Amino acid sequence: MNIISVIVARLNIISAFKELGSTQQRKDALYALAFGQLLVQSTFIPITLTIPSIATYFGVGIDDASWSVIARLLVLGSTVFLAARLGDRYGYVLVFFIGLIVMTVANLLAATSGDLTQLIIWSGLGGVGGALVSANSNAILSVVFSPEERGRAFAVPVTASRVGTLLGVALYGVFLSFLNWRLVFISTLLMGLLAIYYSYPMLKYHFQNVMGERKQIKINYLSAALLVATLSVFILSGSHIHDGSESFTSPEALSYHIPMHALALGLAALFFIIQTRSAEPFLDFRYFRKKYFSMALFSNTTFHLSMLTIFTLVPIVVEDGLGYTPLVVSSILLVHQSFGLWLPAIAGVIYDRYNPRWLGPVSLMLVAAGVALLGLFAAQVPIWGLPLLLIPASIGTGLFISPYNALVMNTLPENRGFASGMLETTRQMGHTIGTTIAAMILGLSLPAAIELIPAVDAQIYYQQGFRIATLTVVWIVAAGSIVALFQKVPVLLSQNQQGRDRVSAGGD
């Protein structure tokens, strides 16, 4: 009987997703966005594995080689809201399409880099392309699909992004072990070309129906530059790019992080003052008065904070706290990413059909439970048990992303570009805050002279610091789940039936 129920449920899910592809334009949109996310994810997260190979190839240190990744992430995180506003101004599909081309070309140029400086420049250009793609994907989906379809629609690129991460980690491991780091960049060519191919029909429609009647949205580029600078300093303030000890209590660390955090706060205050006094602000803070929109963004930030915490702390506890190799780290994270790969689709169907208020808080509590289990028992279980401790977090991740992407877009239907831009900006902010909190709490928990203690003797200190850092994050994620508990979504009817297939609207 249980088997029959599972089969029936699966068939219902399949039929539910078939409804999304009722027209060729809707199919093209799903394919384009899926391959776009494959391109973004396979480029950004797994590419960190190339750092040691790049350092060896160019004869530089790990810190210098790390800029090939930092530049990409820095540009992506700081320009993603600007990219969304450009979508409002010139059309989401046009900006998305340009982003695909920029990313594809940047990856090919990176593969041909003759020195590290060239690689850093092309990586930064790839970050520009990634921002253009990510910032406008959500807006495109919200134009193509009605509110009651968006949970399922968002599940498609979300699943594609997780597949991209898995493929990237697996394939790149082979490339780096047996072949060449340049293949990491070249391997993205096919995904880029497929995304461009499926986006082209949407682009043709864009020029035929949108360009002549696009809204004359003004962009204050001076304010935009100030926001980019603020976000750039904020991201850098949480990154370990200074010389000296890795400990956050070292003089080198304090002399870098404290001034950077202060500068970020100063720039943020200046930006806020300018925007509140501007007649046409680049970032209109009045949208944050919409309670449920702000609540959704807060919960989204805490979720992504927890994700980067896992990716930051697991390598430290496994290598420094337990004495295992980086290969073991990769295996644990691969299991974590692959478990529940099918859950975004199920979560999307549940959200569209029932819109349950429990889905968000339960997802976040599962994430918090997984992080808590990892922090409490990582040193007590055999190494193969670490992925088991993360199972609740894996399930919570699968249940959270696609419904909450749809939720954020549905709580601000009057400005898709702003909603999409803030969705991606809070994602990047969560990543930065998560990395900063995890590293800072861990650093403050370690003895000042930890680097002088023999590795075997230092393991206990890393285990204790890991426990404190993870439990701190648990409380933050729990706060996000409490906020999500009171989240409401306005009932949005398909008031835009004639435009459901307008896959390229510029700023409705």
C-alpha positions in Angstrom: 0.0 0.0 0.0 2.8 2.4 0.8 4.5 1.6 -2.5 1.2 2.4 -4.3 1.0 5.7 -2.5 4.5 6.6 -3.4 3.9 5.8 -7.1 0.6 7.8 -7.1 2.3 10.7 -5.4 5.1 10.6 -7.9 2.7 10.5 -10.9 0.9 13.5 -9.4 4.2 15.4 -9.2 5.1 14.6 -12.7 1.7 15.7 -14.0 2.0 18.9 -12.0 5.2 19.8 -13.6 4.0 18.9 -17.1 1.5 21.7 -16.7 4.3 24.2 -16.6 5.3 23.3 -20.1 1.9 24.0 -21.7 3.4 26.3 -24.4 6.7 26.4 -26.2 7.6 29.7 -24.7 7.1 28.4 -21.2 9.3 25.4 -22.1 12.0 27.6 -23.5 11.9 29.7 -20.3 12.4 26.7 -18.1 15.2 25.3 -20.2 17.0 28.6 -20.4 16.8 29.2 -16.7 17.7 25.7 -15.8 20.9 25.8 -18.0 21.6 29.3 -16.8 21.7 28.1 -13.2 23.7 25.0 -14.2 26.2 27.5 -15.7 26.3 29.7 -12.6 26.6 27.0 -10.0 29.1 24.9 -11.8 31.3 27.9 -12.2 31.1 29.5 -8.7 31.1 27.0 -5.9 33.1 24.0 -7.2 35.7 26.3 -8.8 37.2 26.9 -5.4 38.8 23.5 -5.8 41.1 24.9 -8.5 42.9 27.3 -6.2 45.8 24.9 -5.2 46.3 23.9 -8.9 46.3 27.5 -10.0 48.8 28.4 -7.3 51.1 25.6 -8.4 50.8 26.4 -12.1 51.6 30.1 -11.8 54.1 29.7 -9.0 52.3 31.8 -6.5 50.9 31.4 -2.9 47.5 30.1 -2.0 46.5 33.6 -0.8 47.3 35.1 -4.2 45.6 32.3 -6.1 42.5 32.7 -4.0 41.8 36.1 -5.7 40.7 34.1 -8.8 37.7 33.1 -6.8 37.3 36.1 -4.6 37.1 38.4 -7.6 34.3 36.4 -9.1 32.3 36.2 -5.8 33.0 39.9 -4.9 31.7 41.2 -8.2 28.7 38.9 -8.2 27.6 39.9 -4.7 28.2 43.6 -5.1 26.5 44.1 -8.5 23.5 41.8 -8.3 21.0 44.5 -7.3 22.3 46.8 -10.0 21.8 43.9 -12.4 18.2 43.6 -11.3 17.6 47.4 -11.8 19.1 47.1 -15.3 16.5 44.3 -15.9 13.8 46.8 -14.9 15.2 49.3 -17.3 16.0 47.3 -20.4 14.1 44.1 -20.0 14.8 41.0 -17.9 15.4 38.6 -20.8 17.8 41.0 -22.6 19.9 41.5 -19.5 19.7 37.8 -18.7 20.8 36.9 -22.3 23.8 39.3 -22.1 24.8 37.8 -18.8 24.9 34.3 -20.4 27.2 35.5 -23.1 29.4 37.4 -20.7 29.8 34.3 -18.5 30.5 32.0 -21.3 33.1 34.3 -22.9 34.7 35.1 -19.5 35.1 31.4 -18.7 36.8 30.7 -22.1 39.1 33.7 -21.6 39.9 32.4 -18.1 40.9 29.1 -19.6 43.4 30.9 -21.8 44.9 33.1 -19.1 48.7 33.5 -19.5 49.2 34.8 -15.9 47.3 35.2 -12.6 46.4 38.8 -13.3 44.5 37.9 -16.4 42.8 35.0 -14.7 41.6 37.4 -11.9 40.3 39.9 -14.5 38.4 37.3 -16.4 37.0 35.8 -13.2 35.7 39.2 -12.2 34.1 39.5 -15.6 32.4 36.1 -15.0 31.1 37.6 -11.8 29.4 40.4 -13.8 27.8 37.8 -16.0 26.7 35.8 -13.0 25.0 38.8 -11.5 23.1 39.6 -14.7 21.9 36.0 -14.9 21.0 35.5 -11.3 19.3 38.8 -10.7 16.9 38.5 -13.6 16.1 34.7 -13.5 13.6 35.2 -10.7 11.9 38.1 -12.4 11.6 36.1 -15.7 9.9 33.3 -13.9 7.5 35.6 -12.1 6.5 37.1 -15.5 6.1 33.7 -17.3 4.3 31.9 -14.5 1.3 32.9 -12.4 1.6 33.1 -8.6 0.0 29.7 -8.1 2.6 28.1 -10.4 5.8 29.7 -9.1 6.6 27.1 -6.4 7.0 24.4 -9.1 8.6 26.8 -11.6 11.3 27.9 -9.1 12.0 24.2 -8.3 13.3 23.7 -11.9 16.3 26.1 -11.7 16.9 25.3 -8.0 17.3 21.6 -8.8 19.5 22.5 -11.8 21.7 24.5 -9.5 22.2 21.6 -7.1 22.9 19.3 -10.0 25.4 21.9 -11.3 27.2 21.9 -8.0 27.3 18.1 -7.8 28.5 17.7 -11.4 31.1 20.5 -10.9 32.6 19.0 -7.7 32.7 15.5 -9.3 34.0 16.4 -12.7 36.4 19.1 -11.4 37.9 16.6 -9.0 38.8 14.4 -12.0 40.1 17.3 -14.0 42.3 18.6 -11.2 43.6 15.2 -10.3 44.5 13.8 -13.7 44.3 16.6 -16.3 44.4 20.4 -16.1 42.7 23.3 -14.2 41.9 25.0 -17.6 39.4 22.2 -18.3 37.3 23.4 -15.3 36.5 26.6 -17.2 36.2 25.0 -20.7 33.7 22.4 -19.4 31.1 25.2 -18.8 31.0 26.0 -22.6 28.3 23.4 -23.4 26.0 24.7 -20.6 26.5 28.3 -21.7 25.7 27.5 -25.3 22.6 25.5 -24.4 21.4 28.4 -22.1 22.0 30.9 -25.0 20.2 28.6 -27.5 17.0 28.3 -25.3 17.1 32.0 -24.4 17.1 33.2 -28.0 13.4 32.6 -28.7 12.6 34.7 -25.6 15.0 37.4 -26.9 13.3 37.6 -30.2 9.9 38.1 -28.5 11.5 40.8 -26.3 12.6 42.9 -29.3 9.3 42.4 -31.1 6.9 43.3 -28.2 8.8 45.1 -25.4 11.5 47.4 -26.6 9.1 49.9 -28.2 7.0 50.2 -25.0 9.5 49.7 -22.3 9.2 51.9 -19.2 11.5 54.8 -18.9 12.9 53.8 -15.5 15.7 56.1 -14.4 18.8 54.7 -12.7 20.9 56.9 -10.5 24.3 55.5 -11.3 26.1 57.5 -8.7 23.9 55.9 -6.0 24.4 52.5 -7.8 28.2 53.0 -7.6 27.9 53.8 -3.8 25.9 50.6 -3.2 28.4 48.5 -5.2 31.2 50.0 -3.1 29.3 49.4 0.2 28.6 45.7 -0.7 32.1 45.2 -1.9 33.6 46.4 1.4 31.1 44.4 3.3 32.0 41.2 1.5 35.7 41.9 1.8 35.3 42.6 5.6 34.3 39.0 6.1 37.0 37.5 4.0 40.4 36.4 5.2 42.6 38.2 2.7 45.1 39.7 5.1 48.6 38.5 5.8 49.5 36.7 9.0 47.7 34.2 11.2 44.4 32.7 10.3 43.2 33.5 13.9 40.7 36.3 14.1 42.4 37.3 17.3 45.8 37.9 15.7 47.1 41.5 15.3 47.0 41.2 11.5 43.4 40.1 11.6 42.2 42.8 14.0 44.0 45.5 12.0 42.2 44.4 8.9 38.7 43.3 9.9 37.9 46.1 12.4 38.6 49.0 9.9 36.9 47.1 7.1 33.7 46.6 9.2 33.8 50.2 10.3 34.2 51.4 6.6 31.3 49.1 5.5 29.0 50.6 8.2 30.0 54.1 7.3 29.3 53.6 3.6 26.0 51.9 4.4 25.0 54.9 6.6 25.9 57.3 3.9 24.0 55.3 1.2 20.9 55.2 3.5 21.0 59.0 4.1 21.3 59.7 0.4 18.5 57.3 -0.6 16.0 58.5 1.9 16.5 62.1 0.7 16.4 61.3 -3.0 13.3 61.9 -5.1 14.2 58.9 -7.3 16.2 56.5 -5.0 18.2 53.7 -6.6 17.1 51.5 -3.7 13.7 52.5 -2.4 13.5 51.7 1.3 9.8 52.2 1.3 9.4 48.7 0.0 10.8 47.3 3.3 7.7 48.8 5.0 5.8 45.8 3.5 6.1 43.6 6.6 5.8 40.2 5.0 8.3 41.1 2.2 10.9 42.1 4.8 10.2 39.0 6.9 10.7 36.7 3.9 14.1 38.4 3.2 15.2 38.0 6.8 14.4 34.3 6.8 16.1 33.9 3.4 19.2 35.6 4.8 19.4 33.3 7.9 19.0 30.3 5.6 21.9 31.2 3.4 23.9 32.2 6.4 23.6 28.6 7.6 24.6 27.1 4.3 27.9 29.0 4.1 28.5 28.2 7.8 28.4 24.5 6.9 30.7 24.9 3.9 33.1 27.0 6.0 33.2 25.0 9.2 33.1 21.4 7.9 36.5 21.6 6.2 38.0 23.0 9.4 36.6 20.4 11.8 37.3 17.5 9.5 40.9 18.5 8.6 42.1 20.4 11.7 39.8 19.0 14.3 39.7 15.3 13.2 42.9 15.0 11.1 41.4 13.9 7.8 42.2 14.9 4.2 40.4 17.4 2.0 39.1 14.4 0.0 37.1 13.3 3.0 35.7 16.9 3.2 34.6 16.7 -0.5 32.9 13.4 0.1 30.9 14.7 3.1 29.7 17.8 1.3 28.8 15.8 -1.8 26.6 13.5 0.2 25.0 16.6 1.9 24.3 18.2 -1.5 23.0 15.1 -3.2 20.6 14.0 -0.4 17.2 15.2 -1.1 17.9 16.4 -4.6 14.3 15.6 -5.4 12.8 17.6 -2.5 12.6 21.1 -4.3 10.1 19.6 -6.8 8.0 18.2 -4.0 8.2 21.4 -2.0 7.2 23.4 -5.0 4.1 21.3 -5.6 3.1 21.5 -1.9 3.6 25.3 -1.9 1.5 25.8 -5.1 -1.4 23.6 -4.0 -1.6 24.2 -0.3 0.6 27.2 0.6 1.2 25.9 4.1 2.6 28.3 6.6 4.5 25.5 8.3 6.8 24.9 5.3 9.2 27.8 6.0 9.6 27.4 9.7 9.9 23.6 9.6 12.5 23.8 6.8 14.6 26.3 8.9 14.2 24.2 12.1 15.5 21.2 10.2 18.5 23.1 9.0 19.1 24.3 12.6 18.8 20.7 13.9 21.3 19.4 11.4 23.8 22.2 12.3 23.2 21.5 16.0 23.8 17.7 15.6 27.0 18.4 13.7 28.2 20.7 16.3 27.4 18.5 19.3 28.4 15.1 17.9 31.0 15.6 15.1 33.8 14.5 17.3 31.9 11.5 18.8 30.8 9.7 15.7 32.9 7.8 13.1 33.7 9.9 10.0 31.1 8.2 7.9 28.5 9.3 10.4 29.0 13.1 9.7 26.8 13.1 6.6 24.1 11.3 8.7 24.2 14.2 11.2 23.6 16.6 8.3 20.5 14.8 7.0 18.0 17.1 8.7 19.9 20.1 7.2 19.9 18.4 3.8 16.1 17.9 4.0 15.5 21.4 5.2 17.6 22.8 2.3 15.6 20.9 -0.2 12.3 22.1 1.2 13.2 25.7 1.7 14.7 27.2 -1.4 12.0 26.9 -4.2 9.0 27.9 -2.0 10.8 30.9 -0.5 12.0 32.1 -3.8 8.4 32.1 -4.9 7.3 33.6 -1.6 9.7 36.6 -1.9 8.5 37.3 -5.4 4.8 36.9 -4.5 5.0 39.3 -1.5 6.1 42.2 -3.8 4.2 41.7 -7.0 4.3 45.3 -8.0 8.0 45.4 -8.5 9.6 42.2 -9.8 13.0 43.7 -10.4 13.3 45.0 -6.8 12.1 41.7 -5.3 14.5 39.7 -7.5 17.4 41.9 -6.7 16.8 41.8 -3.0 16.3 38.0 -3.1 19.8 37.6 -4.6 21.4 40.4 -2.5 20.2 38.8 0.8 21.5 35.5 -0.5 25.0 37.0 -0.9 24.7 38.9 2.4 23.8 35.6 4.1 26.8 33.9 2.6 29.1 36.7 3.8 27.6 37.0 7.3 27.7 33.2 7.7 31.3 33.0 6.8 32.2 35.9 9.0 30.3 34.7 12.1 31.6 31.1 11.7 35.2 32.1 11.3 35.1 34.9 13.9 33.5 32.7 16.6 35.8 29.8 15.8 38.9 32.2 15.9 37.8 33.7 19.3 37.4 30.2 20.7 40.9 29.1 19.8 44.1 29.9 21.9 46.0 32.9 20.5 49.0 30.7 19.8 47.1 27.8 18.2 49.5 27.7 15.3 52.4 26.8 17.7 50.6 23.8 19.2 51.3 20.4 17.6 48.5 19.4 15.2 47.4 16.4 17.3 47.2 18.4 20.5 45.4 21.3 18.7 42.5 19.0 17.5 40.6 19.3 20.8 40.7 23.1 20.6 39.3 23.1 17.0 36.6 20.7 18.1 35.5 22.9 20.9 35.6 26.1 18.7 33.6 24.3 16.1 31.0 23.4 18.6 30.6 26.9 19.9 30.5 28.4 16.3 27.8 26.0 15.1 25.6 26.4 18.1 25.8 30.2 17.7 24.6 29.8 14.1 21.8 27.5 15.3 20.3 30.3 17.4 20.4 32.7 14.4 18.7 30.2 12.1 16.1 29.5 14.9 15.3 33.2 14.9 14.7 33.0 11.1 12.3 30.1 11.7 10.4 32.0 14.3 10.0 34.9 11.9 8.9 32.5 9.2 6.2 31.1 11.5 4.3 34.4 11.3 4.9 34.8 7.6 1.8 35.3 5.5 1.4 35.4 1.7 -1.2 37.5 0.0 -3.5 35.5 -2.3 -2.5 36.5 -5.8 -4.8 35.6 -8.5 -3.7 35.3 -12.1 -4.6 38.9 -12.9 -2.0 38.8 -15.7 -3.5 36.0 -17.8 -2.8 37.7 -21.1 0.8 38.2 -20.2 1.5 34.8 -18.7 3.6 33.9 -21.7 5.3 37.3 -22.0 8.7 36.0 -21.2 10.6 39.2 -21.6 8.7 42.0 -20.0 10.9 44.7 -18.9 9.5 46.3 -15.8 5.8 45.8 -15.2 
